[in-house]
Amino acid sequence: MRILVGLPEIGSRGGSVACEPPFVKELRRLVPYVEEQLYTYAESQVGITTRVLRVVRTVRHFRRRLRTGNFDVVHLNTSFDTKALLRDCFTVPFLRSRGAKVFLKFHGSDGSLLETKDPLLALMRRWLFSRADGIGVLSLEERANFVRAGFSEEKIFVVSNVVDGNKLVRDPNFAGRRSLPQGVPLLLFSGRFIPEKGVCDVIHACHVLRERGREFMLVCLGDGPARREAESEVTRLNLQNYVRFVGHISEEEANVFYANGSALVFPTYHYEGFPMTIFNAAAAGLPIITTRIRAAADYLQEPENCLWVAPRRPHILADKIIDLLENAELQRTMSDNNKILAARFSPTTVTIEYLKVYEQLLNRRNSSTPDQAANNEGMLAGEPLEVT
């Protein structure tokens, strides 16, 4: 099996940057041939002309490799939103014309795009799905959304991300090394600073905690357009001594905070599929307070792994934080259970699941010509999946 993978550009942010490199590394170990090409770009302030030109260049690179590489599967990391839809509608038909099966992995999906009344967007949506051989979504909720919108169940697969578990241990001198107050609970928020991630909800919950006389320190990891508003709220609520903004840091640095924190507080209502913040925190054994959304709802249970909270409810969020911090046994149980949960998303386990999906695509006759289907079956017979 020969696989061409479209990866995000170095410098990109988001879950795909964290989970795709270890997936590709394991994919290289398990199958005869894997090649990478750039498919998505880091955020930058460029004009529409530059954006169009780089998409065209990307298509040309893929076409060139497909023409000479005899690939069986093209795996593209993308998302289901308006900008990605425009790009994918242009790209996918060119890739499909070379005979390889095209698999789109959506790192999040905007459910409103499935319900849009805009005739052009609806046409583009149908066009894209008719030309993709398989769609990977990261939660049962997303799959149900696509099926309810009328798309074939056969094409839609629930997949997961690799969670590259770490073996970090708590550092008794961590607070001192980071100039944080000693002996107080360390609450963490981590993610892109957009309103839908709930960063301001966490800050307002911290205001409630302070009013109730609770000791704590909130550390916010990440950056984004909502950071200025978040910092303004901290000043307005006089929380400067209780909240620290670290900015964007590497996954490795974030894992150190996860391993030494008291709880992840992440009341997101964004349309992401598999929030890597939650699952990386779980891998480090961090207790979690979050919303019952998408992959979190699929894999986490209360109180074994987390405490659930409704979005945009800072006072209730404050209550949940207090409940967790006052229950040391619950914290220990969550920590142990979350490490066990994260082990389910090891590189080998997740990669084998994807290879099974690829084999299903290659065995389908209904989206291939008879000759192509016969060639696919011969290829599979000649190159059985061998896991070493």
C-alpha positions as CSV (number, residue, x, y, z in Angstrom):
1,M,0.0,0.0,0.0
2,R,1.4,3.4,-1.0
3,I,0.0,6.4,0.8
4,L,0.4,10.1,0.2
5,V,-0.3,12.3,3.3
6,G,-1.2,16.0,3.2
7,L,0.2,17.6,6.4
8,P,0.0,21.1,7.9
9,E,2.9,23.5,7.4
10,I,5.5,23.8,10.1
11,G,4.5,26.7,12.3
12,S,0.8,25.9,12.1
13,R,-1.2,25.7,15.2
14,G,-4.0,23.3,16.3
15,G,-4.6,19.7,16.9
16,S,-3.3,18.4,13.6
17,V,0.2,19.7,14.3
18,A,0.3,17.7,17.5
19,C,-1.2,14.4,16.4
20,E,-0.3,14.0,12.7
21,P,3.6,13.7,12.9
22,P,3.5,10.7,15.3
23,F,0.8,9.2,13.2
24,V,2.9,9.5,10.0
25,K,5.9,8.1,11.8
26,E,4.0,5.0,12.8
27,L,2.4,4.8,9.4
28,R,6.0,4.6,7.9
29,R,6.8,1.8,10.2
30,L,3.7,-0.3,9.3
31,V,3.4,0.1,5.5
32,P,5.8,-0.2,2.6
33,Y,5.7,3.4,1.4
34,V,4.5,6.7,2.8
35,E,5.2,10.2,1.5
36,E,4.3,13.6,2.9
37,Q,3.3,16.8,1.1
38,L,2.2,20.2,2.5
39,Y,-1.5,20.7,2.3
40,T,-2.6,23.2,4.9
41,Y,-0.8,26.5,5.8
42,A,0.1,28.3,8.9
43,E,-2.0,31.4,9.6
44,S,-0.5,34.5,8.0
45,Q,-1.7,37.9,6.8
46,V,-1.7,37.4,3.1
47,G,-4.0,38.5,0.4
48,I,-6.5,36.5,-1.6
49,T,-4.2,36.3,-4.6
50,T,-1.4,34.8,-2.5
51,R,-3.8,32.3,-1.0
52,V,-5.1,31.2,-4.4
53,L,-1.6,30.8,-5.8
54,R,-0.3,28.6,-3.0
55,V,-3.4,26.3,-3.3
56,V,-2.7,26.0,-7.0
57,R,1.0,25.2,-6.2
58,T,-0.1,22.6,-3.7
59,V,-2.4,20.9,-6.4
60,R,0.5,20.9,-8.8
61,H,2.8,19.2,-6.3
62,F,0.2,16.6,-5.5
63,R,-0.6,15.9,-9.2
64,R,3.1,15.5,-10.0
65,R,3.6,13.0,-7.2
66,L,0.4,11.1,-8.1
67,R,1.5,10.9,-11.7
68,T,4.8,9.3,-10.9
69,G,4.3,7.7,-7.5
70,N,1.5,5.2,-8.2
71,F,-0.2,5.9,-4.8
72,D,-3.2,4.0,-3.6
73,V,-4.5,6.4,-1.0
74,V,-4.3,10.2,-0.6
75,H,-4.9,11.2,3.1
76,L,-5.6,14.9,3.4
77,N,-5.8,16.6,6.8
78,T,-8.4,19.4,6.5
79,S,-11.5,20.7,8.3
80,F,-15.1,21.2,7.4
81,D,-15.6,25.0,7.3
82,T,-16.1,27.5,4.6
83,K,-12.5,28.3,3.8
84,A,-11.4,24.7,3.8
85,L,-14.5,23.8,1.6
86,L,-13.4,26.3,-1.0
87,R,-9.9,24.8,-1.1
88,D,-10.9,21.2,-1.0
89,C,-13.5,21.6,-3.8
90,F,-10.8,22.8,-6.0
91,T,-8.2,20.3,-4.9
92,V,-9.9,16.9,-4.6
93,P,-11.2,16.5,-8.2
94,F,-7.6,16.9,-9.5
95,L,-6.3,14.3,-7.1
96,R,-9.1,11.8,-7.7
97,S,-8.4,11.9,-11.5
98,R,-5.2,10.0,-10.8
99,G,-6.9,6.9,-9.5
100,A,-5.9,7.0,-5.9
101,K,-8.6,6.9,-3.2
102,V,-9.0,10.2,-1.5
103,F,-9.6,10.2,2.2
104,L,-10.4,13.6,3.9
105,K,-9.8,13.8,7.7
106,F,-11.8,16.6,9.2
107,H,-10.1,18.2,12.2
108,G,-13.4,19.7,13.3
109,S,-16.6,20.4,11.4
110,D,-18.9,23.3,11.4
111,G,-22.4,21.8,11.8
112,S,-24.0,25.0,10.5
113,L,-22.4,24.4,7.1
114,L,-24.4,21.2,6.8
115,E,-27.6,23.3,7.3
116,T,-26.8,26.3,5.2
117,K,-29.4,27.6,2.8
118,D,-26.7,29.3,0.6
119,P,-27.2,27.5,-2.7
120,L,-23.5,27.9,-3.7
121,L,-22.2,26.4,-0.5
122,A,-24.7,23.6,-0.6
123,L,-23.6,22.8,-4.2
124,M,-19.9,22.9,-3.2
125,R,-20.6,20.6,-0.2
126,R,-22.3,18.0,-2.4
127,W,-19.6,18.3,-5.1
128,L,-16.9,17.7,-2.5
129,F,-18.6,14.7,-0.9
130,S,-19.3,13.1,-4.3
131,R,-15.6,13.1,-5.1
132,A,-14.1,12.1,-1.8
133,D,-13.9,8.3,-1.3
134,G,-14.0,8.5,2.5
135,I,-14.5,11.1,5.2
136,G,-13.0,10.8,8.6
137,V,-14.6,12.6,11.5
138,L,-13.5,12.6,15.1
139,S,-16.7,12.1,17.0
140,L,-20.1,10.3,16.9
141,E,-21.8,13.6,17.0
142,E,-20.2,14.8,13.8
143,R,-21.0,11.5,12.0
144,A,-24.6,11.8,13.0
145,N,-24.6,15.4,11.7
146,F,-23.4,14.3,8.3
147,V,-25.8,11.3,8.1
148,R,-28.7,13.5,9.1
149,A,-27.7,15.9,6.3
150,G,-28.2,13.1,3.8
151,F,-24.7,11.8,3.2
152,S,-23.9,8.2,2.8
153,E,-23.0,6.3,6.1
154,E,-20.6,4.1,4.1
155,K,-18.4,7.1,3.4
156,I,-18.2,8.5,6.9
157,F,-15.8,6.9,9.4
158,V,-15.3,7.9,13.1
159,V,-11.5,8.1,13.6
160,S,-9.3,9.4,16.4
161,N,-6.1,11.3,16.8
162,V,-2.9,10.0,18.1
163,V,-2.2,11.0,21.7
164,D,1.5,10.7,22.1
165,G,1.5,9.9,25.8
166,N,4.4,11.2,27.9
167,K,6.0,9.9,31.1
168,L,6.4,13.3,32.8
169,V,6.3,13.3,36.6
170,R,5.4,16.0,39.0
171,D,8.2,18.4,39.8
172,P,8.1,19.6,43.4
173,N,10.0,22.7,42.4
174,F,7.9,23.5,39.4
175,A,6.1,26.5,40.9
176,G,9.4,28.1,42.0
177,R,11.0,27.5,38.6
178,R,8.1,29.3,36.9
179,S,7.8,32.1,39.5
180,L,4.3,30.8,40.5
181,P,3.0,31.0,44.0
182,Q,3.8,27.9,46.1
183,G,1.2,25.7,47.7
184,V,-1.9,26.9,45.8
185,P,-4.0,25.0,43.2
186,L,-2.7,25.5,39.7
187,L,-5.6,25.7,37.2
188,L,-4.8,25.5,33.5
189,F,-6.5,26.8,30.4
190,S,-4.8,25.8,27.2
191,G,-5.8,26.4,23.6
192,R,-6.3,29.0,20.9
193,F,-7.7,32.2,22.3
194,I,-11.1,32.5,20.6
195,P,-14.4,33.2,22.4
196,E,-15.7,29.7,21.7
197,K,-12.9,28.1,23.6
198,G,-14.3,29.7,26.8
199,V,-11.2,31.5,28.1
200,C,-13.3,34.5,29.4
201,D,-15.7,32.1,31.0
202,V,-12.7,30.7,33.0
203,I,-11.6,34.1,34.0
204,H,-15.1,35.0,35.2
205,A,-15.2,31.8,37.2
206,C,-11.9,32.7,38.8
207,H,-13.5,36.0,39.8
208,V,-16.2,34.0,41.6
209,L,-13.5,31.9,43.3
210,R,-11.7,35.0,44.6
211,E,-14.9,36.4,45.9
212,R,-15.4,33.2,47.8
213,G,-12.0,33.5,49.3
214,R,-10.4,30.6,47.4
215,E,-6.6,30.5,46.8
216,F,-5.6,29.5,43.2
217,M,-3.5,30.5,40.3
218,L,-4.8,30.3,36.7
219,V,-2.2,29.8,34.0
220,C,-3.4,30.4,30.4
221,L,-1.4,28.7,27.7
222,G,-1.9,29.8,24.1
223,D,-2.6,32.9,22.1
224,G,-5.1,34.2,19.6
225,P,-7.5,37.0,18.8
226,A,-9.4,36.8,22.1
227,R,-6.3,37.3,24.2
228,R,-6.6,41.1,24.4
229,E,-10.2,40.8,25.7
230,A,-9.1,38.1,28.2
231,E,-6.3,40.3,29.5
232,S,-8.7,43.3,29.8
233,E,-11.1,41.2,31.8
234,V,-8.4,40.2,34.2
235,T,-7.6,43.9,34.8
236,R,-11.2,44.9,35.1
237,L,-11.9,42.2,37.7
238,N,-8.6,42.9,39.5
239,L,-7.3,39.4,39.0
240,Q,-3.7,40.3,38.1
241,N,-2.3,38.4,41.0
242,Y,-4.4,35.3,40.2
243,V,-4.0,34.9,36.4
244,R,-0.8,34.4,34.3
245,F,-0.7,34.5,30.5
246,V,2.2,32.4,29.2
247,G,1.5,32.8,25.4
248,H,2.0,30.1,22.7
249,I,4.4,27.4,23.8
250,S,5.4,24.0,22.3
251,E,3.6,20.8,23.0
252,E,6.5,19.6,25.1
253,E,6.3,22.7,27.3
254,A,2.6,22.4,27.6
255,N,2.9,18.8,28.8
256,V,5.2,20.0,31.6
257,F,2.4,22.3,32.8
258,Y,-0.2,19.5,32.5
259,A,2.0,17.2,34.6
260,N,2.3,19.7,37.4
261,G,-1.2,21.3,37.3
262,S,-4.1,20.7,39.6
263,A,-6.9,20.7,36.9
264,L,-7.5,21.6,33.3
265,V,-10.4,24.0,33.0
266,F,-11.6,24.0,29.4
267,P,-15.3,25.0,28.9
268,T,-15.1,24.9,25.1
269,Y,-18.1,25.1,22.7
270,H,-16.0,25.4,19.6
271,Y,-16.8,23.0,16.7
272,E,-13.5,21.0,17.0
273,G,-13.8,17.3,16.9
274,F,-11.1,15.8,19.1
275,P,-9.8,18.6,21.4
276,M,-6.1,17.7,21.8
277,T,-5.9,20.0,24.9
278,I,-8.2,17.6,26.7
279,F,-6.5,14.4,25.6
280,N,-3.0,15.6,26.1
281,A,-3.9,16.7,29.6
282,A,-5.4,13.2,30.1
283,A,-2.2,11.6,29.0
284,A,-0.4,13.6,31.7
285,G,-2.9,12.4,34.3
286,L,-4.5,15.9,34.8
287,P,-8.0,16.0,36.2
288,I,-10.4,17.8,33.8
289,I,-13.4,20.1,33.9
290,T,-14.9,20.5,30.4
291,T,-18.0,20.6,28.3
292,R,-19.8,17.5,27.0
293,I,-18.9,18.0,23.4
294,R,-17.9,15.7,20.5
295,A,-15.0,13.4,21.2
296,A,-14.9,14.4,24.9
297,A,-18.5,13.1,25.2
298,D,-17.5,9.9,23.4
299,Y,-14.6,9.0,25.6
300,L,-14.8,10.8,28.9
301,Q,-17.1,9.9,31.7
302,E,-18.1,11.7,34.9
303,P,-16.7,11.4,37.5
304,E,-14.2,8.8,36.3
305,N,-12.4,11.2,33.9
306,C,-13.9,14.6,34.3
307,L,-16.6,16.9,35.6
308,W,-19.0,18.2,33.0
309,V,-20.0,21.8,32.9
310,A,-22.4,23.7,30.6
311,P,-20.8,26.4,28.4
312,R,-21.1,30.1,29.2
313,R,-21.9,29.4,32.9
314,P,-19.0,30.9,34.9
315,H,-20.8,30.5,38.3
316,I,-21.4,26.8,37.7
317,L,-17.9,26.4,36.5
318,A,-16.6,27.9,39.7
319,D,-18.7,25.4,41.7
320,K,-17.2,22.5,39.7
321,I,-13.7,23.8,40.3
322,I,-14.4,23.9,44.1
323,D,-15.9,20.5,44.1
324,L,-12.8,19.0,42.4
325,L,-10.2,20.9,44.5
326,E,-11.9,19.8,47.7
327,N,-11.9,16.1,46.8
328,A,-8.3,14.8,46.8
329,E,-9.5,11.2,46.2
330,L,-11.5,12.3,43.1
331,Q,-8.4,14.0,41.8
332,R,-6.3,10.9,42.3
333,T,-8.9,8.6,40.6
334,M,-9.3,11.0,37.6
335,S,-5.5,11.2,37.2
336,D,-5.2,7.4,37.1
337,N,-8.2,6.9,34.8
338,N,-7.1,9.5,32.4
339,K,-3.7,8.0,31.9
340,I,-5.4,4.7,31.1
341,L,-7.8,6.4,28.7
342,A,-5.1,8.2,26.8
343,A,-3.3,4.8,26.2
344,R,-6.2,3.9,23.9
345,F,-4.9,6.5,21.4
346,S,-1.3,5.2,21.1
347,P,0.3,5.6,17.7
348,T,0.1,1.9,16.9
349,T,-3.5,1.5,17.9
350,V,-4.7,4.6,16.0
351,T,-2.6,3.9,12.9
352,I,-3.9,0.3,12.5
353,E,-7.5,1.7,12.6
354,Y,-6.7,4.0,9.7
355,L,-5.1,1.2,7.7
356,K,-8.4,-0.8,8.1
357,V,-10.3,2.2,6.7
358,Y,-7.9,2.5,3.8
359,E,-8.4,-1.2,3.0
360,Q,-12.2,-0.7,3.0
361,L,-11.9,2.1,0.5
362,L,-9.6,0.1,-1.8
363,N,-12.0,-2.8,-1.7
364,R,-15.0,-0.9,-2.8
365,R,-16.2,-1.4,-6.3
366,N,-19.0,1.2,-6.3
367,S,-16.6,4.1,-6.5
368,S,-14.1,2.5,-9.0
369,T,-14.1,1.2,-12.5
370,P,-14.2,-2.6,-12.7
371,D,-10.5,-2.6,-13.9
372,Q,-9.4,-0.3,-11.1
373,A,-11.3,-2.3,-8.5
374,A,-9.6,-5.5,-9.7
375,N,-6.2,-3.8,-9.5
376,N,-7.0,-2.7,-6.0
377,E,-7.9,-6.2,-4.9
378,G,-4.8,-7.6,-6.6
379,M,-2.7,-5.1,-4.8
380,L,-4.2,-6.0,-1.4
381,A,-3.7,-9.7,-2.2
382,G,-0.1,-9.1,-3.1
383,E,0.7,-6.7,-0.2
384,P,-1.2,-8.0,2.9
385,L,-1.2,-5.7,5.9
386,E,1.6,-6.7,8.1
387,V,1.9,-5.1,11.5
388,T,5.3,-5.4,13.0
